[in-house]
């Protein structure tokens, strides 16, 4: 019975999407969205618990060999996607973009129809797939619950945008259904279909407002992701015809190491092409601009793209490929691009004042670190990659939601306007604080995972990657600390702000915040009983024992204990101390409120504090193109090497 949950999780969101599209502007869509999100969350959690209890997370289960009807549905879906992309490409006069959909789809359909018949499993559930199911099911559902209330405030604030909120919510549900299919499918044909589904959903979400900027950015996202889809298709065809004649993703992962030993570069070419596709999906340089441009869409779109769907699909593929890339030129170049993206995006984030742009560059940066970990491909760096993915999803989902809600109330998302937010919108400031600390402070998992990644790089003597991580992490601390400082600063002047946050939005904040704290408290437990089984003893690494040494876990437990013990000790030692407030010197006579002074001319001045953004040195306009060139050169070098060796190997 529980095995039916997987097809349910794939199909049910699409059904809800159809219902929402039929609702028009009716508020009945809100009820449908809430119920649909709750059902998906319950189903994903129930499946997670069932598999955990019954198998202790030490399992791998393939299912659905005979799927003739489903195969026809997938075929119809592929054709529908081509028709949608072609129609919109011609409507907006981006004719060439349609070719990136038509040609790969025709090629993969031809490959499928001419391939020899084989009995393969189309769905496979292992520990990594289960992790992604719970991530997409819980975080994705919370985002949809948040979106229902947010879109009402959004359209009250943006009267110029046509109200198509049910259409928007329908796309969010389609996105979730596509992601459930993507992370559980074991067929390469199905993988391509769900890949294209996520690309088209993101394209439609980004273009929601239909402004000139939104259309431009949506097509940039579309062509970059379709380019990745084309690379994925070429890799699958090359694998089938020159490496091993199968369309099973599981077989692909198992036979590549064996075939590479005597095929050489020919065997690694499909791996590189699949990794290249993952780079486009996870917005790595030189393809980072599409994710930055996605900020024009309403906040729930950005939240879903950054946390539970689009970009995580690319990282999921890289984690699958990690053991195949370990110690290879492909892995070296993928790791370089990831590490370089990490530090370059971190530097560009420093110059931003727009909160959503900071979050976007932070996402690109952290995805770069995950990419670097997967490229190195050892058990320890893959452990770090999984924890980075997990904590980043929760933290970034929370931050995007709170920024969106703050923008609806404050009518600004400029970090400088968040000055004193703790006094204006205290709950929003608190949740922002939780989300930001989750991104870079101890004992939250992002910091611990970065430390583990750094240790893995040191053990592997990856000098350049070590430098990228060390300096990139330092820059990361800079822009997060600047943001945190604005939240807790005393307001320049009293300002009353009306909180228009809906109850559904606030519920999502609380659940996210609680999840962050619980993940922190139970990090060693999650590692020992869940993430370790994904790595050690799995069919990914065939290793025995824990991926992280016991000594490391003791350090983590000690850090956790200190986090709770130190504040208690400080409170106990200082509770009887008496303190007096002293006036601060500000270049003149203090006016008595610590927010103003009298200058040497006798004029009263109000103290105004602002961050420094290094915008003349580190702006996106100055750094993005050079960074893209560096990454593009790296990609061309490895492509040239593999292409040349592969052609030589074939003939």
C-alpha positions in Angstrom: 0.0 0.0 0.0 2.7 2.5 1.0 4.5 1.8 -2.3 1.6 3.5 -4.1 2.5 6.7 -2.4 5.3 7.4 -4.9 3.0 7.5 -8.0 0.5 9.4 -5.8 3.1 12.0 -4.9 4.0 12.4 -8.6 0.5 12.5 -10.0 -1.5 14.2 -7.2 0.2 17.6 -7.5 -0.6 17.7 -11.2 -4.2 16.9 -10.4 -4.3 19.8 -8.0 -2.8 22.0 -10.6 -5.5 21.1 -13.1 -8.2 21.9 -10.5 -6.6 25.3 -9.8 -6.4 26.2 -13.4 -10.1 25.5 -13.7 -10.9 27.7 -10.7 -10.1 30.9 -12.5 -10.0 33.8 -10.0 -12.2 32.0 -7.5 -11.0 32.0 -3.8 -11.9 28.3 -3.8 -8.3 27.9 -5.1 -7.0 28.9 -1.7 -8.8 26.0 0.0 -7.7 23.6 -2.7 -4.1 24.8 -2.3 -4.1 24.4 1.5 -5.6 21.0 1.4 -3.3 19.8 -1.4 -0.2 21.0 0.4 -1.3 19.3 3.7 -2.0 16.1 1.9 1.4 16.1 0.1 3.2 16.8 3.3 1.4 14.1 5.2 2.0 11.6 2.4 5.7 12.3 2.2 6.2 12.2 5.9 4.2 9.0 6.2 6.3 7.4 3.5 9.5 8.6 5.1 8.5 7.2 8.5 7.3 3.9 7.0 10.5 3.3 5.1 12.6 4.4 8.1 10.8 2.1 10.5 10.6 -0.9 8.2 14.1 -0.7 6.7 16.1 1.5 9.1 17.0 3.6 6.0 19.2 0.7 4.9 17.4 -0.3 1.8 17.1 0.1 -2.0 13.9 -0.8 -3.7 13.1 -0.8 -7.4 9.6 -1.0 -8.7 7.3 -0.5 -11.7 8.9 -2.5 -14.5 5.9 -2.8 -16.8 4.9 0.8 -17.3 3.5 0.9 -20.8 0.6 3.3 -20.0 2.9 5.6 -18.0 5.4 5.5 -20.9 2.7 6.8 -23.3 1.8 9.5 -20.8 5.5 10.6 -20.6 5.7 10.6 -24.4 2.6 12.8 -24.6 4.1 15.1 -21.9 7.3 15.5 -23.8 5.4 16.5 -26.9 3.2 18.9 -24.9 6.3 20.6 -23.5 7.7 21.1 -27.0 4.5 22.6 -28.1 4.4 25.0 -25.2 8.0 26.1 -25.6 7.6 26.5 -29.3 4.4 28.5 -29.1 5.8 30.9 -26.5 9.2 31.2 -28.3 7.4 32.3 -31.5 5.0 34.5 -29.5 7.8 36.5 -28.0 10.1 36.2 -31.1 12.7 34.0 -29.5 12.5 31.5 -32.3 15.9 29.9 -31.8 15.0 28.9 -28.2 12.4 26.4 -29.6 15.2 24.4 -31.3 16.7 23.6 -27.8 13.4 21.9 -27.1 12.5 20.4 -30.4 15.8 18.8 -31.3 16.7 17.1 -28.0 13.1 15.8 -27.6 13.1 14.4 -31.1 16.5 12.7 -30.4 15.4 11.1 -27.1 12.1 9.9 -28.6 14.0 8.4 -31.5 16.4 6.7 -29.1 13.6 5.3 -27.0 11.7 4.0 -30.0 14.7 2.4 -31.7 16.3 0.9 -28.5 16.1 -2.8 -27.9 13.3 -3.8 -25.5 14.5 -4.2 -21.9 12.9 -4.8 -18.6 14.0 -2.0 -16.3 12.8 -0.5 -13.0 11.3 2.9 -13.6 11.1 3.9 -9.9 13.9 3.3 -7.4 13.8 4.4 -3.8 17.0 4.5 -1.8 18.2 6.6 1.0 19.1 9.6 -1.1 15.8 9.5 -2.9 14.0 9.3 0.5 15.9 12.4 1.7 14.8 14.3 -1.4 11.2 13.2 -1.0 11.0 14.5 2.6 12.7 17.7 1.5 10.4 18.4 -1.4 7.3 17.2 0.4 7.7 19.2 3.6 9.6 22.4 2.5 7.6 22.6 -0.8 4.3 22.2 0.9 5.1 24.9 3.4 6.1 27.2 0.6 2.7 26.7 -1.1 0.9 27.4 2.2 2.9 30.5 2.5 2.2 31.5 -1.1 -1.6 31.5 -0.6 -1.4 34.4 1.9 1.6 36.1 0.2 -0.1 36.4 -3.2 -3.0 38.3 -1.7 -0.6 40.8 -0.2 1.4 40.9 -3.4 -1.5 41.8 -5.6 -2.7 44.4 -3.1 0.7 46.0 -3.4 1.2 45.4 -7.1 -2.0 46.6 -8.7 -0.3 46.8 -12.1 0.2 43.0 -12.3 -2.8 40.9 -13.5 -4.1 38.7 -10.7 -3.5 35.1 -11.8 -2.7 33.7 -8.4 -4.4 30.3 -9.0 -2.3 29.9 -12.2 0.8 30.7 -10.1 -0.2 28.2 -7.4 -0.9 25.6 -10.1 2.7 26.0 -11.4 4.0 25.5 -7.9 2.2 22.2 -7.6 3.4 21.1 -11.0 6.9 21.9 -9.9 6.5 19.6 -6.9 5.1 16.8 -8.9 8.0 17.0 -11.4 10.5 17.0 -8.6 9.0 13.9 -7.0 9.3 12.2 -10.3 12.8 13.5 -10.9 14.3 12.2 -7.6 12.6 8.8 -7.7 12.8 7.8 -11.4 15.3 5.1 -12.5 14.7 5.5 -16.2 16.8 7.8 -18.2 13.9 8.6 -20.4 11.7 9.6 -17.5 14.7 11.6 -16.1 14.8 13.7 -19.2 11.0 14.3 -19.1 10.9 15.5 -15.5 14.1 17.6 -16.1 12.2 19.4 -18.9 9.1 19.8 -16.7 11.2 21.7 -14.1 12.7 23.9 -16.8 9.4 24.9 -18.2 7.7 25.4 -14.8 10.6 27.8 -13.7 10.3 29.6 -17.1 6.5 30.2 -16.6 6.9 31.2 -12.9 9.7 33.7 -13.7 7.6 35.3 -16.4 4.5 35.5 -14.2 4.2 39.3 -14.3 4.6 39.5 -18.1 6.7 42.6 -17.9 9.5 43.1 -20.4 12.1 42.3 -17.7 10.2 39.2 -16.6 10.0 37.9 -20.2 13.6 38.6 -20.8 14.7 36.8 -17.6 12.3 33.9 -18.1 13.7 33.1 -21.5 17.3 33.4 -20.2 16.4 30.8 -17.6 14.7 28.7 -20.3 17.4 28.5 -22.8 20.2 27.9 -20.2 18.2 25.0 -18.7 17.2 23.7 -22.1 20.9 23.7 -23.1 21.6 21.6 -20.0 18.7 19.3 -21.1 20.2 19.0 -24.5 23.6 18.0 -23.0 21.7 15.4 -20.8 20.1 13.9 -23.9 23.4 13.8 -25.8 25.0 12.1 -22.8 22.3 9.5 -22.6 22.5 8.7 -26.4 26.3 8.5 -26.2 26.1 6.2 -23.2 23.6 3.9 -24.9 25.4 3.7 -28.3 29.1 3.7 -27.2 29.3 2.6 -23.6 26.5 0.2 -22.6 23.1 -0.4 -24.3 20.6 0.4 -21.5 18.3 3.3 -20.5 18.4 2.4 -16.8 19.8 5.2 -14.6 20.9 2.7 -12.0 22.8 0.6 -14.5 24.4 3.8 -15.8 25.8 4.5 -12.4 27.0 1.0 -11.9 28.7 0.2 -15.2 30.5 3.5 -15.8 33.4 2.7 -13.5 33.8 -0.7 -15.1 33.5 0.5 -18.7 35.8 3.5 -18.2 38.7 1.2 -17.3 39.0 0.1 -20.9 37.0 2.7 -22.8 38.8 5.7 -21.2 37.4 9.1 -22.1 34.5 7.6 -24.0 33.2 6.2 -20.8 33.5 9.5 -19.0 32.0 11.7 -21.7 28.4 10.8 -20.6 29.3 11.6 -17.0 30.7 15.0 -18.0 27.6 15.8 -20.1 25.3 14.9 -17.3 27.4 16.9 -14.9 27.3 19.8 -17.3 23.5 19.6 -17.3 23.6 19.7 -13.5 25.7 22.9 -13.6 23.1 24.7 -15.7 20.3 23.5 -13.4 22.2 24.5 -10.2 23.1 28.0 -11.7 26.8 27.5 -11.6 29.1 29.8 -13.5 28.9 30.6 -16.4 25.1 30.0 -16.1 24.4 31.9 -12.9 22.6 34.8 -14.4 19.4 32.9 -14.9 18.9 32.4 -11.2 19.7 36.0 -10.5 17.1 37.1 -13.0 14.5 34.9 -11.4 14.2 37.5 -8.6 11.6 39.4 -10.7 9.0 36.7 -9.9 6.9 36.8 -6.8 8.8 35.6 -3.7 7.2 32.0 -3.5 8.7 31.3 -6.9 12.2 32.3 -5.7 11.7 30.3 -2.5 10.8 27.1 -4.3 13.5 27.5 -6.9 16.2 28.1 -4.3 15.2 25.6 -1.6 13.2 22.5 -2.6 13.2 22.2 -6.4 15.1 23.6 -9.4 18.6 24.1 -8.2 18.5 21.1 -5.8 17.8 18.9 -8.9 21.2 19.7 -10.2 22.9 19.0 -6.9 20.9 15.7 -6.6 22.4 14.6 -10.0 25.9 15.6 -8.9 25.6 13.6 -5.7 24.6 10.6 -7.8 27.6 11.1 -10.0 30.1 11.9 -7.2 31.6 8.4 -6.9 32.1 8.3 -10.7 33.9 11.7 -10.7 36.2 11.0 -7.8 39.9 11.3 -8.9 39.0 12.0 -12.5 39.7 15.0 -14.7 35.9 15.5 -15.0 35.6 15.6 -11.2 38.6 18.0 -11.0 37.1 20.5 -13.4 33.6 20.3 -11.9 35.1 20.8 -8.4 37.1 23.8 -9.8 33.9 25.4 -11.3 32.0 24.8 -8.0 34.8 26.3 -5.9 35.3 29.2 -8.1 31.6 29.9 -8.2 31.5 29.8 -4.4 34.1 32.6 -3.9 33.0 34.7 -7.0 29.3 34.7 -6.0 30.2 35.5 -2.4 32.2 38.5 -3.5 29.4 39.8 -5.6 26.9 39.3 -2.8 28.9 41.8 -0.7 28.0 44.7 -3.0 24.2 44.1 -2.9 21.6 46.0 -0.9 18.6 44.2 -2.4 17.8 41.4 0.1 16.6 39.0 -2.6 19.7 39.6 -4.7 21.9 38.8 -1.6 19.9 35.6 -1.1 20.3 34.8 -4.8 24.0 35.3 -4.9 24.2 33.4 -1.6 22.4 30.5 -3.1 24.7 30.4 -6.2 27.6 30.6 -3.8 26.5 27.7 -1.6 25.5 25.6 -4.6 29.1 26.1 -5.8 30.4 24.7 -2.5 28.1 21.7 -2.9 29.2 21.3 -6.5 32.9 21.3 -5.4 32.2 18.7 -2.8 30.5 16.4 -5.3 33.3 16.9 -7.8 35.9 15.8 -5.3 33.6 12.8 -4.8 35.0 11.3 -1.6 32.7 9.9 1.1 33.5 12.8 3.5 32.9 15.6 0.9 29.7 13.9 -0.2 28.6 13.8 3.4 29.2 17.5 3.6 27.4 18.1 0.3 24.2 16.3 1.6 24.2 18.3 4.9 24.8 21.5 2.9 21.8 20.7 0.8 19.6 19.9 3.8 20.4 23.0 5.9 20.5 25.3 2.9 17.0 24.2 1.8 15.4 25.0 5.2 17.4 28.2 5.8 16.9 29.7 2.4 13.2 28.8 2.3 12.7 30.6 5.6 14.8 33.6 4.6 13.0 34.1 1.2 9.6 33.8 2.9 10.4 36.3 5.6 11.9 38.8 3.2 8.8 38.5 1.0 6.5 39.1 4.0 8.6 42.0 5.2 8.5 43.6 1.7 4.7 43.4 1.7 4.6 45.2 5.1 7.6 47.5 4.7 7.2 48.1 0.9 10.9 47.6 0.5 13.4 44.8 0.5 16.5 47.0 0.7 18.6 45.8 3.6 19.3 49.4 4.6 15.5 49.8 5.2 15.7 46.8 7.6 17.6 49.1 10.0 15.9 48.5 13.4 13.6 45.8 12.0 13.6 44.2 15.5 11.7 47.2 16.8 9.3 47.5 13.8 8.5 43.8 12.9 10.0 41.8 15.8 8.8 38.4 14.6 10.1 38.9 11.1 13.5 40.0 12.5 13.6 37.0 14.8 13.0 34.6 11.9 15.5 36.4 9.7 18.0 36.0 12.5 17.3 32.3 12.7 17.6 31.8 8.9 20.9 33.8 8.7 22.5 32.1 11.7 21.6 28.8 10.1 23.6 29.8 7.0 27.0 30.4 8.7 27.1 30.2 12.5 27.8 27.3 14.9 26.3 25.0 15.7 24.0 25.0 12.6 24.8 22.5 10.0 26.0 24.8 7.2 29.1 25.7 9.2 29.7 22.2 10.3 29.3 20.9 6.7 31.7 23.6 5.5 34.2 22.5 8.1 33.8 18.9 6.9 34.2 19.9 3.3 37.3 21.8 4.2 38.7 18.8 6.0 38.0 16.6 3.0 39.8 19.1 0.7 42.8 19.1 3.0 42.9 15.3 3.2 42.8 15.2 -0.6 45.4 18.0 -0.9 43.2 20.1 -3.1 45.1 23.4 -2.5 43.1 25.7 -4.8 39.8 24.4 -3.4 41.0 25.0 0.1 41.7 28.6 -0.8 38.3 29.0 -2.4 36.6 27.7 0.7 38.6 29.6 3.3 38.3 33.0 1.6 34.8 32.4 0.3 33.6 31.5 3.8 35.2 34.7 5.2 33.4 36.8 2.6 30.2 34.9 3.4 30.5 35.9 7.0 30.9 39.6 6.0 27.7 40.0 4.1 25.6 38.0 6.6 27.0 40.0 9.6 26.2 43.2 7.8 22.6 42.1 7.4 22.3 40.9 11.0 23.7 44.2 12.2 20.9 46.1 10.5 18.2 44.0 12.1 19.3 44.7 15.7 20.4 48.3 15.3 18.4 51.0 17.1 16.1 52.7 14.7 17.1 56.1 13.4 13.6 57.3 14.1 10.3 55.8 15.3 8.4 54.3 12.5 5.1 52.4 12.7 4.8 49.5 10.3 1.5 47.7 9.7 2.1 43.9 9.7 0.0 42.4 6.8 1.5 38.9 7.2 -1.2 36.2 7.0 -1.6 33.4 9.5 -0.6 30.8 6.9 2.6 32.7 6.2 3.4 33.0 10.0 2.7 29.2 10.5 5.3 28.4 7.8 7.8 30.7 9.6 7.3 28.9 12.9 7.6 25.4 11.3 10.8 26.5 9.4 12.3 28.0 12.5 11.5 25.0 14.6 12.9 22.7 11.9 16.2 24.7 11.9 16.6 24.4 15.6 15.7 20.7 15.7 18.1 20.0 12.9 20.8 21.8 14.9 20.0 19.9 18.1 19.8 16.5 16.5 22.5 16.9 13.9 24.7 14.1 15.3 21.6 11.8 15.4 20.7 12.7 11.8 24.2 12.1 10.7 24.6 8.7 12.5 21.2 7.3 11.7 20.4 8.8 8.4 23.1 10.6 6.4 25.8 8.0 7.2 23.7 5.2 5.8 23.4 7.2 2.6 27.2 7.3 2.3 28.8 4.4 4.1 27.8 0.9 3.1 25.6 2.2 0.3 25.8 1.3 -3.4 27.3 4.7 -3.9 30.7 4.2 -2.2 30.7 0.5 -1.1 32.4 1.6 2.1 31.9 0.2 5.6 31.6 2.3 8.7 30.7 5.9 9.1 31.5 8.5 6.4 32.6 10.9 9.2 35.0 9.6 11.9 33.7 9.2 15.5 36.1 11.9 16.6 34.4 14.4 14.4 31.0 13.5 15.8 32.3 14.0 19.3 33.4 17.5 18.3 30.0 18.2 16.9 28.3 17.0 20.1 30.7 19.1 22.2 29.9 22.2 20.1 26.2 21.6 20.7 26.7 21.2 24.4 28.7 24.4 24.6 26.0 26.4 22.7 23.5 25.6 25.5 25.9 25.6 28.4 27.8 28.9 27.8 24.7 31.2 27.8 23.5 29.5 31.0 26.9 30.0 32.7 27.1 33.6 31.6 23.5 34.3 32.8 24.2 32.7 36.2 27.5 34.6 36.7 26.1 37.9 35.7 22.5 38.0 36.9 23.5 39.9 40.1 25.7 42.4 38.3 24.6 46.0 38.1 25.1 48.0 34.9 24.7 51.6 33.9 24.2 53.0 30.5 26.9 55.3 29.3 26.5 58.0 26.6 28.4 57.3 23.4 30.8 59.8 21.8 29.9 60.6 18.2 32.1 63.4 17.3 30.2 66.0 19.3 28.1 66.5 22.4 25.7 63.6 22.9 22.0 64.8 22.8 21.2 62.2 25.5 19.6 59.6 23.4 22.6 58.0 21.7 21.1 58.7 18.3 22.3 62.3 17.8 24.9 64.9 18.7 25.7 68.6 18.5 28.5 69.4 16.1 31.2 72.1 16.5 28.9 74.6 14.8 26.2 74.0 17.5 23.9 72.3 15.1 22.1 69.1 16.2 22.8 66.1 13.9 20.9 62.8 13.8 23.1 59.7 13.8 22.7 57.7 10.6 24.4 54.4 10.2 24.9 52.5 6.9 26.8 49.5 5.7 29.6 49.8 3.2 29.0 47.7 0.1 32.2 47.9 -2.0 29.9 48.4 -5.0 32.7 50.1 -7.1 34.9 47.0 -6.8 32.6 44.0 -6.3 29.4 44.8 -8.2 27.8 42.1 -10.3 28.3 44.3 -13.4 32.1 44.3 -12.8 32.7 40.7 -11.7 30.0 38.6 -13.5 31.4 38.6 -17.0 35.0 37.9 -16.1 33.9 35.1 -13.8 31.8 33.7 -16.6 34.7 33.7 -18.9 36.9 31.8 -16.4 34.3 29.2 -15.9 33.5 28.9 -19.6 37.2 28.4 -20.4 37.4 25.6 -17.8 34.4 23.9 -19.4 35.8 24.2 -22.9 39.1 22.7 -21.8 37.5 19.6 -20.3 35.1 19.3 -23.2 37.9 19.5 -25.7 40.0 16.9 -23.8 37.1 14.4 -23.5 35.9 15.1 -27.0 39.3 14.6 -28.5 40.1 11.4 -26.6 36.6 10.1 -27.2 36.8 10.5 -31.0 40.2 8.8 -30.9 38.8 6.0 -28.8 35.8 5.5 -31.1 38.0 5.2 -34.2 
